[in-house]
Amino acid sequence: MCGLTGFVDFTRNTGEDALREKVGVMAETLRHRGPDDDGAWVDAETGVAFGFCRLSIIDLSPQGHQPMASASNRHVMVFNGEVYNFRELKEELESAGTRFNGSSDTEVILEAIEAWGLEAAVRRFIGMFAIALWDRNERTLHLVRDRIGVKPLYWGRQGNLLLFGSELKALRAHPDWTPEIDRGALAAYFRHSYVPAPFSIYKGIEKLMPGTIVSIGPDGRETTLTYWSLAEVRETGRGDLLDVSEDEAADELDSLIRESVGLRMISDVPLGAFLSGGIDSSTVVAVMQAQSSRPVRTFTIGFEDDAVNEAQDARRVADHLGTDHTELIVRPAEAREVIPRLAEMYDEPFADASQIPTALVSRLARRDVTVSLSGDGGDELFGGYDRYIRGRDLWATLGKIPASVRPLVGGALRAVPIALWKVLFSMTPEKITPGQKGHTMHWLAGNLASGDFNEFFRRLVSTWDDPETLVLGANEAKAPFWCNGDDGNILERMMYLDSVTYLPDDILAKLDRASMAFSLEAREPLLDHRLFDFAWRLPERFRFRGSQGKWLLKKVLTRYVPPGLWERPKQGFSLPLGDWLRGPLREWAEELLAEKRLAEDGILDPACVGTAWKGLLAGSPASDARIWTVLMFQAWRERWRS
């Protein structure tokens, strides 16, 4: 796990020393991602500069140093991540006559590209990776991102510069780049609480899409190749559903997880795992322990508030499996201390509040290990989110209302003030109607306006329903996945949309930044692309039974851990943000939300922000998340003033 950066100066007028100095400054901003080693490579004739910071995981010797050149010197590469099947690939290459100097996966990647070509080699890699590769013969830069989007890679142009890097702070460090906020991307951030790919918070800079290779030739022209597509995996799976028994399906899944976990246990440094006590992390840890000759190191944080504390659940699983377990109970004040660091960790606006406990558990794990496995991906693969069943049922209900009538009904519901809804529902038993009834009716009214299921689901997962009213002069940027219609199974559609948006842009971005802030490598066994191939061939009954998802994954977990230790309602990380913002964080929040400050910036509508803040002070749960997005943007803007 490392940090990479670099640029191409198409003027080709910059001397070698200047190129090296500029890329060195860029790389230094990524020191947290790679504190063990650093390096730079430049070619003044072509204007190319590569910078690197290394976190040594495989082959700790200087033979793993980057930037690295291939044996023929045709290719130079910087690489962030891991290719877990490198030993198998190395044996094949050696049998064909390739000779290696060291034992790193970096060298195997380079020689595989030389032997088989870039696309063919990348298709054979199993792992998480972001790669920048310079082809000296073709004078072409290739940027590559792994299939699922585990590892980040930003890139873009300004004038005669093409810049790239693991994090935006590296691009900002180039003296000739002037960042400018993209208001359309900012509006999308306020909808999703993250900036969706391919956009970034800055104009002209993109996130390289997962499963993609972009190549920039000597004339600056770009070509893009998609070497892996979840849409294709899904379509192929639909046409080739598994015809197996329940036990046969469980055997196959068990075998795939065992292989995936085993590959991700390869490390030359201490290794452990995050353990929440839930289904996903318990499965990963159970399979790790089954393949380990000594107790696996596991890490959990808990909170004093039982409503958000999962530590006792994790402890029971750890005790059953016999892991070497470390638990830390975090006081609210300690959790709040992380907040001022968030803008530095996430150098574009990011407002998933579970970023706080993720940072805390990463810091805890880094005291004892350099690599930690996590259970991320199980919900998207096997249907674990509660919103899947609820969304399907709600859409079915809305579908009974003619499309031409739904907007009229929605408008009528919205016309009734929230306060009046509260009065009307005050005469209705609580068991019949949900809490926060007025807000619920207005939310339902908004969903009635949905023209198709994509729009409905986008509203379902939105933080701000109409962010263009919040961001002045914005035309909301929409990720391509939200713009395509689909006639498939509703449950599948939600899982697919989460897998190509929420998973890489929120879940994986959160884990990458939080773990790398403490120089910790996080690995996700459930995100092996072969598990995606398998999962999308499963008939629906293997994922969903009644109102519950993850049926097959639970069946596998039962082989290792009794259901009584993990069978409970899905909880996930949640924090009392509203209480904090009304209490100890109120002064900090009000300073960032000051009307005068917002008006002077000219980016956000002070009236919209003020309404949401009043809602939070009045105890509206919906306002908690909305205000948190504003605070995270304001804190980011204060740190990275643009």
N, C-alpha and C positions, 0 to 999 in steps of 0.2 A: 504494500500500500504506500503510495507516494504522491507527490505533487509534481505535475508537469506544466510547462508553459513554453511559449515561444512566439515567434513572428516571422513574417516574410516582408521585407522592405523592397517593394517592386521598383523603387528608384535605383536600387543597387549602387547608391552613392555613399553608403555608410562604411567607414573603415572597420577593420576587424576588432580593434580595441573598443570602439564605440558600441559595436554590436554586442560584444561580450559584457560590457558594462551595463547596457540596458537590460539584457536578458537576465543578468545576475540580480539586478534590483527586482525584476519581476519574480524570479524564483525565490528570493528571500521572503516574499510575502507568504509563501507556502511552507515555511520552515516547520510549522506545526504538523504538517502532513508527512514530513520526512526529516527528522532531526539527526539521523545517523550519518548522512553523507550528502554531498551535493556535487553538481557538475554542470558544465556548459559546453556547447559545441557550436561553432559559427562557421559560415562560409561567406566571406565578404563578396566573392564574385557573384553569387546568386542572391545575396541579401538575407540569408536564412540564419536564424539563431534559435537554438534549443536550450532550455534551462530545466533543471531537475533538482528535487530534494527527495532523499531516499529514506524510507523506513524499512530496514533490513529484516526480511522474513525468511526468504529462501536464499541459500548461499550467502552467508554473511561476509564473505571475503571480498577483496577488491575486484574479483572476477565478475561480480554482479553490478559493478559501477555503471551508472548511466549519466549522460547519453552513451549508447553503445552502438558500435559499427559492426556490420556483418563481416564474416571472414574475408569476403571478396572486396569489402569497402564500398560496395554499391549502395547499401542502405544504412542509414543512421536513424536511431529510434529512441524515443522516450516513451515509457509505458507505465501506467498506473493500474494496479490490480493484481490479479493472479490468473494464470492458466493452469488449472488443477491437473489436467492430464498430460502435463509436459514430459513426464518420465516415459510414458508410453510413446509419445511422439518422438522423443529423443532416441529411443531404441530403434524405431523405424528409420530415422534419419541416419543413425550410425550404421545400420545394416546396409544402407545405400552408399556409405563411404564418407559421410560428413564427420568431421572431427570437432570436438568441443574443448574449449579452454577451461570452463568452469562447470558448475552444477545449477545455474540459475534458470528459471523459466524464461527470463528475458532473452538469453542467448538462443534457447530453443525456438522462441517465437521468430526471431530474426532469420534463423537458418531454415525454418519451415517456410517462411515467405520466399526466401531465395530458391528453395527447392520446388515449391508447388505453386508459387504465385500468391498474391495477397488474398484475393477472394477465396480461393480454394483452401488456403491455410486457415483463414479466419473461420470458415465454416466448420473446421475440425476442432477448433478451440472449445474447451469446456471451461467456463469461468466468468469472471467479471473483469472488464478491462476498458481502458481508454488509451488509445495509441495515437502517437504522432510519428509518422514515418516519412523520411525524406529519401527519394529515389534520385541518386546523383546522375544516373544515366539519362533519365527522363526529365530531370529538373522539375519534379512533381512532388507536392506535399499531399500525403494521404492522412486523413483523420478518421479514426475508427472508434465506434462505441459498442459495447456488448449488447447482447440481444434484448435483455430485460431493462437495461438502463440503470444498472447498479452503480456504475462509476460515472461521474459527471465529466462533461467536456463542453466548454463554451468556445465559440469561435465567431469571427465576424470581421468586417472591414471598416476602415476609415481612411478615405483617400487612397494613398498608395501603400497603406499598411494592411496586412492580414494578421490578426492576432488570435491566439488560442490559449486555453489554460484550464486547469482543474477547477479554479474558482475565479470569480470576477475580480477579486482584489489584485490578482496577478496582471490582468489586462489593464486595470486602472493605473498600475505602476509604470506603464510605458509612458514616457514624457510627451509623446506626440499624439496621444489619444485623449480626446475630450468627450467624456461620457454625457449623454443626454437621456433623461427619463422618457420612456415610451409610455404615453398616457393610455394607449389602448391596452398594453400589457398590464399596466397598473390597475385598470378597471377589471381585467380578468383576475388579477390577484385578489381584489376585494370580493369577487364572486367565490373563488375557490380557496382562499387563504394561502395560496401559493401561486407563483407565476407558471402557467402551463407551457410545456414545450410545444412548438419549437421556440417560443418567445423567451426573452429575458427582460429584465427591467429596463435595459438600455436599448435605444434605437441602434440598429445595425449589428447587434450581437444576438446570436441564437444559441440555444442548447442543441447540440447534435442529437438527432433522434436516435433512439435505441435501434440496434440492428442495422446500422447505416454506415456506409463508407462514403465520405466526400473527398474528391480529388481535385486539387487546384494545380493546373498546369503552368508552364513558364510564362504564358500570355495572360495569366490570371483567370482563365475560364474555369468554371466549376462543372464537375459531373458528379451525380449522386447515384449510389447503388444501394438498394435495400437487399441485404444478404439473408435476412430473417425477418419474418412478419408474423405477428400473432394472429392477424386476420387470416393468413393462409393456413396457419396451424389449426385455427378454429374451423375453417371451412373443410380442411382435410379430415379433421376429426369427426365432423358431422357426417361425412360420407363413409366413414369406416368405424362405426361405433363398436366397442368391444362386446362380444357375445360370450361372456364368461359368468361363472357362478360368483357369489359374494366372496367366498373364501379364496377363489382364484384371483379375483381383483385385489383382495387384501394382500395376498402373497406377492403379487407383482408390485404393488405400491410399497410394501415393506422392503422388498429387494432394491427398488430404485432409491428409496430414502437412505438405506444402508450404504449403497455405493456413493451417493451424493455426499452424505456426511463423512464417509471415510476419506474421500478425496479432499474435503475441506479440513481434515485433521492433519494434513501434511504441513509441517512447519518446523523450522529450525530454531524457533523461539517459544517461550511458554504460551500455552493455549488454554482457553476456557470457554464459558458460554453464559449468555444472559438467561435467566430463568424467572419467569413471572408466575409459573404454576398453571398457566393456561394450556390449551390443547397444543398449540404450535410449538412453543418453546419446550414444553414437556416432552413432546415427540422427539425433537432434535436432541435434547439432553439424554433421553433414554437410549436412543440409538448410539449416541457417542459413548455412553457408559458401557453399553453392550460390546463395543469394539475396543475398549481401553483396558489395559492391564492394571491401571491404578485409578484412584478416584478422580473424576473430572472436576476441575475448578468451576463452580457456578456462582453467579452474582445476582443479588436481588436488592432493590431498595424498597423501603416501605415508608408509610406516613403514620403519624400519630392518630389521624382521623380514620376510624375503621371503615368509613364509607368509601375511601379511596385506597385502602391498604390491601395489597395482595401478598404481602410478605409471608403471612402465615400459610397461604396456599402453596407458595413456592417451597417453603420449609418442609411441608409434608411430603411433597414430591421428592425433594432432595434427600430426605431421610430414607424414603423407600428405595431410591436408587443407589444410595450410599455415596453421593458426591461429596466433595470437599467444599462445603457451602459457606459463602460469606454474605451476611445480611447487614444492611445499614438502615436504621430508622432515621429518616430525615425530618427535621423540624421545619415548620413553615418558613421561619426566617432563613434557614439554609437554602430552601428552594427558591425563595425570592432573591437571594443573593446572585443567582445565576442570571437573572433577567438583564442586568446591565451588560452582560457579555454576549447576549444573543445577536445583536446587530453585527458584532465582530465575527461570530461563528457563521451566521447566515448572511453572506454579503449581498443578498438581494432580499426584499421583504418576504418574510415567511412567518405564518401565524398559526401553525398547529401547536397548541399549547403543550402537547405531550413532548415537545422539544425540551422542556425543562427536566422531567424525569429521565429522558433519554440521555441528556448530558450528564446527569448525576450518576446514573448507573455506569456510563462509560468511564467517568472519572474514577469510580470505585474499582472497576475491573482493571484499569490500567496500573493500579498499584501492584498487581501481582502477575498480569499477563500482558502480552503484546497483541494477541489475536483472540477475538471472542466471536463465537457463533451465535446467531440469532434465529428466531422462528418466523421472521417476516415472510409473507407471501401465502401463508396457508389460507387466509380468508378469501383472497382473490381466486386462488386455484380451486378451492373446495367449497366455496359458498358460505363463508362464516359470518358475514355481516348481517345483522338483524334487518337492515334496510332492504335486503333482497326480497324476503318474503313480504314485508310490509309494503314495499314499493309495488310488487306484483299485484297484491290484493287491492291497493288503492287505485292503481291504474285500471284494473278490471272494473272497479266501482265507477270511476270517472267515465270509462268507456261506454257505460250504459246511457250516459247523457249525450245526445247528439252534438257533434262537434260545433255546429252552427249556434247551438244554444249555450254551450259551456261558457264562453266569454260574457254573455249576458248574466248568467247566474253568478259568475265570479264578480262581476261589477256590482251586482246587488249586494252580495255578501260584504264586499269592501266598503260599500256605502254606509254600512252600519258601523258607527264608531266602536273601537275596542271597549271603551267604558260601558257602552250600552250592552254589548255582548255579555259583559261580566254581570250586569244587572239581570239580563234575561236568564242566564245560566245559574244565577244564584238560587233559583227556585227548582233546579234540577239536581238530583242526587249525584254526588261525586263519582260513584261507580258507573254512572251512565255517561258522563262527559269528562274529558281529561282536564288536568290542571292548565292554568294559563289559557283559558277557553277563548278569550277574545283574540289573542295572538294566533291561536290554532285556526280560528275561522278565517282570519286574514291570510294565513299561510295557505290554507286550502283554497281560498279564492284565487290566489296567484296561480296555483297548479291547474285550476280549471281552464286557464287561458292557454295551456300548453297545446300546441298544434299536433305534435307527435310524441312518441315515447322518448326520443332523445332529449327533446326540450323539457319534457316532464322530469326526467331523471336529473337533468342539469339543474333544474329548480330545486329538486329534492336535496341535492348536495350543496346548494348555494349558501354562502354566508350572507351576502348582500344580494337581494333579488334583482335590483336594478342599479348596478354600480355606476352606470353612466350618469346618474343624477348626483353621485358623490364626487366623481373625478371630473373636474371642470374641463370641458372641451374634449372629452374622450369618446372614441368610437371603439367599443370593447373588442379586443382581439379574441377570436374564437379558435381554439385548437381544432385541427382538421377532423378529429374523431367525433366531435359533437355535431358536425355539419353533414354527416352521412346518414341517410335513412337506413333502416334495417327491418327486415320482415321476420327475423328469427325469434326464438324463444326468449321471453322477457327476462327470465332469470339469467340466461346465458348473456343477454345483452348487457345487463348491469355488471356482471362479472368481467366481461370483456372491456367495457368502458373503464371500470376501475383499474384493470390491469395495464391499460395503455395511458392512463392519465394519473389517477390518484396514487397508484403504486410507485412509479418512477419519480413523479414530480413532488410528492409529499412524503410518503413513507421512506423511500430510499434516500431522498435528499436529506431528510431529517436525520436518519441514522448515519449517513456519510459525514455530514458536517459535525454532528455531536461527537461521534467517535474520533474523527480525525483532529478535532480541536484538542484532544488529549493524546494524540499520536497512537491511537488504538485502531487496529484493523478489524473491521466487522465483516463476517462472512455469512451468507444466507443460503443454507443447503436446500431449502424448499423452492429456491428460484433457479435451480438447475433447469436448463431448457428442455431436457428430456422428461422432466416431470410435467412441464406444460404439454408436451406431445402426448403424454399418457392421460393427463387430466381431461384434455379436450376430446378424448375418445370415450369418456365415461358417459353412459346413459344417465339421465337426470336422477334416477332413483339411487345412484351411488353417491350423490352429493346431498340430496334433500330427501328427508323423510318427515312428513307432516310439516310442522313449522320450524324445523331444525335443519341446519346445514352441516357440512363436514362429516357426513355419515361414515364414509369410507375411512377418512383419516382417524376418526374416533375408534373405528374397529381395529385399526393398526395399533393405536396407542394402548388399547386395552390389553394387548399382548405384553406390554411392558409395565404399565401402571394401572392399578385398579380404578375403575370409573369413580368410585367414591372420593378419590383424591383430587380429581380435576373436573368432575361434572357439576357445573354451576352456571348460572346466567353469565353471558359474556359481559365483562366489565371494562377492560382496557384502562389506559391511563386517563384520569380526569382530575382536574385541580379546581379548587374553589376560587376561580379567578374573580368572580363577582364580589365575593366577600373581601378578597385582598384589595380590589380596586376601590371598594367603598370604605376600606379601612386603611391598613398601613401603606398601601401604594397610591392612595388618593392624591397626595401632593405631587408625586412624580407624574401621574396621569394627567392631572389638571394643567400642569406646566406644558406638557406636550400637546394638549388639546385646546390650549388657550385660543379664543376666537381671534384675537389680534394676530397671533402667530400664524394661524391658518390663513387668514386674509392676506397677510404679507407674502406668504409663500405662493398663493394663487393656484394651488393644485387641487385642494379638497374644498368642498362646499362647507363652510362653517355651520350653516343651518342644519345640514344633514348630520354632521358630527354631533352638534349640540343636542339634536333630538335623540340620537342613540345614547348619548351620555346621560341624559335625563331618564331614559328608559332603564339604563343600568342602575342608576341611583334609586329608581323606583322598584327594582327587583325583577325586571324582565329578563328571563334567561336568554332570550334571543339576542339581547343587547350585549351580553357578555362577549360572545364570539365576534360580534361586529366591532365593538370598541377595541378588542384585542388586535384585530387587523389594522385598525387605525394607529394604535399605539406602536405596533411593530413597524409600520411604515414610517411613522414619525421618528422613532428611535433609529431606524436604519438611515433615514435622511440626515439626522443629526450627526451620525457617525461617518457617513459617506456623502457629505454635502454635495448635491448635484444641482 
